[in-house]
Amino acid sequence: MAGTAVSGRLTWRAATLAEARWETPSARTLVLDVPDWPGHLPGQHVDVRLTAEDGYRAQRSYSIASAWPSSGAGQVELTIQRLDDGEVSPYLTDDVQVGDQIELRGPVGGWFVWRAKSTSPVTLLAGGSGVVPLMAMIRARADAGTRQPFRLIYSVRTPEDALYADELRRRVRDDAGLDVHFVYTRKVPDGWPAPPKRLDVAAVNTYGWPPDFAPDCYVCGPTTFVETAADILVALGHDPRRIRTERFGGTS
Ligand SMILES: Cc1cc2nc3c(=O)[nH]c(=O)nc-3n(C[C@H](O)[C@H](O)[C@H](O)COP(=O)(O)OP(=O)(O)OC[C@H]3O[C@@H](n4cnc5c(N)ncnc54)[C@H](O)[C@@H]3O)c2cc1C
């Protein structure tokens, strides 16, 4: 049975784009109907494969944004941030149309996942599109009705770049167990009390859970963001075994 499950995850499936919505002017969520989807855990990703007419293929990984399959059996949501000089992401944000098919396989990954049975508080550190798998965890926590408190620190260049901004605001308003703090690196909103800055020790210390609470920490984003954020957590005294990281690549 285990072998069957593994080979199922490694099978390429033809997913159909059922719906798409813009999260920001440069990021789009794709809602995909996936035949025989085996289900997934929040934090896992899929591999997406595109094949050109001449047979050229390109493959990239994308985190799953949706919570458990119970929120849409057989459907998987991905949120793609367009990189203007990228090969694959501009196609997924700008070109793929409802009804088109793309190949994907998964779910992939067993370490960077959050499980509802965990009893620890959770600190989430996101850089840019690194918020995608962390959003799946926030959604899954709400769906599961569990009480572990979550704190998200979300680093974005400008307020306009924040993914899921309205949903996060709504969830914070309705859920005393969820806190969200933004770090703006290039432009702050009107009335923001500080100039733009990168994630630093003070922000993690103030808006994350202290090490004494033994939180599970999930860090995701571009490679340099992940390395900086993980270093800060370790410097603050967090147990490295409780720090899980996912690197999206790139250097910014
Ligand atoms: C496990 C995993 C999950 C991921 N989940 C998501 C997700 O949910 N949403 C999402 O938008 N992306 C995600 N990514 C990143 C994604 O796989 C691609 O790397 C990204 O879309 C760029 O692909 P591209 O073909 O457009 O650019 P490429 O043609 O591969 O690269 C173009 C340029 O951008 C740089 N670059 C590549 N990736 C990044 C990056 N992440 N940040 C900054 N610069 C970069 C390259 O160095 C290059 O200079 C994930 C990556 C991994 C490994």
The ligand as an ORCA input file, in Angstrom:
! r2SCAN-3c Opt
* xyz 0 1
  C       9.405     23.816     -2.677
  C       9.169     25.082     -3.490
  C       7.919     25.702     -3.438
  C       7.691     26.864     -4.178
  N       6.468     27.460     -4.089
  C       6.232     28.590     -4.781
  C       4.951     29.247     -4.669
  O       4.042     28.800     -3.954
  N       4.757     30.372     -5.411
  C       5.745     30.910     -6.225
  O       5.486     31.938     -6.870
  N       6.962     30.313     -6.317
  C       7.222     29.170     -5.637
  N       8.447     28.558     -5.746
  C       9.423     29.105     -6.727
  C       9.167     28.465     -8.108
  O       9.484     27.080     -8.072
  C      10.026     29.090     -9.213
  O      11.373     29.080     -8.823
  C       9.596     30.508     -9.540
  O       8.245     30.546     -9.985
  C      10.507     31.088    -10.651
  O      10.392     30.266    -11.788
  P      10.574     30.923    -13.228
  O      10.710     29.806    -14.207
  O       9.550     31.964    -13.493
  O      11.961     31.701    -13.099
  P      13.400     31.144    -13.597
  O      13.459     31.229    -15.088
  O      13.671     29.834    -12.935
  O      14.360     32.229    -12.923
  C      14.346     33.618    -13.363
  C      15.198     34.472    -12.432
  O      14.581     34.567    -11.137
  C      15.423     34.051    -10.110
  N      14.552     33.298     -9.199
  C      14.110     32.020     -9.339
  N      13.284     31.691     -8.316
  C      13.209     32.789     -7.532
  C      12.515     33.090     -6.332
  N      11.733     32.193     -5.724
  N      12.658     34.333     -5.806
  C      13.422     35.272     -6.410
  N      14.105     35.034     -7.547
  C      14.003     33.826     -8.094
  C      16.411     33.171    -10.822
  O      17.646     33.126    -10.104
  C      16.562     33.886    -12.146
  O      17.459     34.982    -12.048
  C       8.718     27.417     -5.007
  C       9.972     26.784     -5.033
  C      10.203     25.651     -4.298
  C      11.579     25.005     -4.360
*
